[in-house]
């Protein structure tokens, strides 16, 4: 039985996504689609816009820093040691780093798929490298929305959660 997978700190692809740096620690390809774990570095001002994914559970553990999570139920300030669970069902959520230091968290998605979405929309970068969020045209937004839908996600306007 050689089913144990080990991942060193310098392994896994790092992608620039929406201005953040996401390292896919273990992908759905490695877990038969069961789950994926993504190490996320979110610089000041970083984080994705409001979105939902009805068939995916997403959980976050804050390692360092502070992030504001927003849901339709309201905001939550997640600090070091906090855990946020977004269950299946399609609840709209987003997070943003409103501090002046980089936040660090682990994201687990069950089943996998978000990792493949990030691979498709992200830009491979060296670990810890941040690229500014791209300026998106209407065509770019339509393409992003289409790709998101391919992975079971729905995107909402930036001001959807206030």
N, C-alpha and C positions, 0 to 999 in steps of 0.2 A: 504494500500500500504506500504509494508515493503521491498522495493527494494534497499534502500540505504545501501551501504557497508562502514563500517569504519574500518580502519586498524591502530593500535597503532604502535609506533616506535619499539617495541620489537616483533612484529608479522611478519610472513612471513618467509619462509625457506631461510637460507643463505647457499650458495653453493660455494665451491672452484672450480673455472673454469680457466684454463690456468694461474694459479698463482694469479688471481684476486679473490675478494670476492663479489658475487652477491646475493642480497636479493630480492627474488620475492615478491614484495609488494602486487600486485594483479595479479592473474594468469588467464589464459584463461578459466580455469575451473570455475572461479568465474564470468566471464564476458560473458559466452556463446561463447567463442572463438573470441569475437570481438576485444579484445586488451589485452595486459599485460604491467605492469609497473615494471621495475627492477631497484633497487638501486645498483649502481656499485661503488665499491672501487677498484682503480687500483694503486698498489704500484709502486715505481720506477722500470722501466724496464718492467712493465706489459702491457698487452693488447693482443688481438687476432691477428692472422695472416690475410692476405688478404682473403676475402670471399665475396660472393654475395648471395642475395636471391631475385629472380625476383618477387615473389608474396607478398612481405612483405615490408611495409614502416617502417623505423626505425628512431627514432629521439632521440637526446641526448641534455640534458641541463646540463651545467657544474656548479656545486654548489661550488666546491673548487678545486684549483690546476690548472693544465695545461696538455693538451693532444695534441699530434700531430696526426691529422687525415690525412690519405692519400687516395686519389682516383686517377683514371686515369687522372683526370684534374690537379692533383698536390697536394702538402701538404697544410694544414691549421692548424695553432696553435690555439686551442680552449682554452680560459682562462675563469676564473670565470665569469659567466653571459652569456657566449656564447651559441649558439644553433646551432646544426648541424642536418640537415634533409637529410636522404637517402631515396629518393622516390622509389616506386615500379619500377621495370624495370631491376633489376639485375646489377646495377653498383658495380664494385669491390671496396671495401673499407677496411680499418683497422684503428686501433688507437694504440698509444703507449705512455706511460708515460716516457718522456725523462728527467724529472726533478728529484730532490732528495727528493720530498715529495709526499705523497699519494694523488691522484686525486679522486674526488668524483663527480659522475654525476647520473642523472636519465635518463633511457632509456625507451622509449615507443615503442612498436611494434604493428602494425595494419596489419593484424589480429594477434592474439596470435599464439604461436607456438615456438618461441625462448625460452620461459620459459620452455617448455617441453623438448626441446633439452638440455638446461642447466641441468635440473633435471636428464636426462639420462646420460650425460657425467660427471657431477659434483660430488663432494664429500660433503655431508652435514657437515657443520662446525658451530661453535659458531660465533655469530655476530662479525665482525671485524677480524676474523682469516684468515690468509693467509697461503696457502700451496704452496711449490715450484711447478712450472710447472713440470708435469711428463716427464720423458725421454721416448720418444715414439719409439718403434721398428717399422719396416716396417709393421708388422701385426697390431700393434696398430694404425698406420696411416691409413691403409686400413679400419679398423673397424670404426675409427672416420669419415673418408670420407663417409662410408656407412650410418652411423647414421645421419650425416649432410644432405645427400641427402634425407633421409627419411623425414626430416623437411624442404625440399625445399631450401637447401643451397648448394652452390658449394664452395669448398675450393681451394685455389691457393697456389703455392709455396711461401715460406717466402719472397723471393726477387722479387716477381711479380711486385710490385709497386715501386721498386727501393730502 
